[in-house]
Amino acid sequence: DNLHVTLKFLGDVAPDDIPTVCDILSRAADGIEPFDIRVRGLAGFPPGRKPRVLFVDVEDQTGSLPKLFDRLDKALAYLVPPGMGLSRSRLQALIADFDVH
């Protein structure tokens, strides 16, 4: 019940910026239909100790998952490293500039 696929880790996002980031993510997913994935293999992090994070390899026969990842990677490439701020005007410019096609 508590499973997810992380395509891009954003770190801390200011509460006021969440709607704008959601809009960027929505645009990246535009036109990608729901698809099934297969999970295979299992590993954990940190290695050699009791893992705090478990992860699996994910396989997508449609090619939609890599396409979605590429779009998200492109759309979010402008985000600065964790600990640095991203102004609202910069986020608005990202929305205006981002084209998923």
C-alpha positions, 0 to 999 in steps of 0.5 A: 500500500505504501509503494511508489516509483521515484523518478526525480527527488526534489528535496525540500520545496517551499509550500508556496512553490508546490502548485507551480512545481505540480504544474511543471510535473503535470505538463511533463506527464501530458499525453502519457497514458497509464501503463503497467510496469514489472518489478524484478530484483531487490536490493537495499540501501545502505549496503552491508547493513540493515537496509533503510531503503529497499528498491527494485528494478522496474521494467516498462514494455511500452517505453513510457517510463523512460519517456516520462523520466526524460521529460521530468529530467528536462523540466526539472533540470533548472532546479538548484541543488538542495539548500538553495532557493528558487524564486517564484519568478524563476518557477513561473519562467520554467512553466512558460519555457517548458515544452514537452513535445 
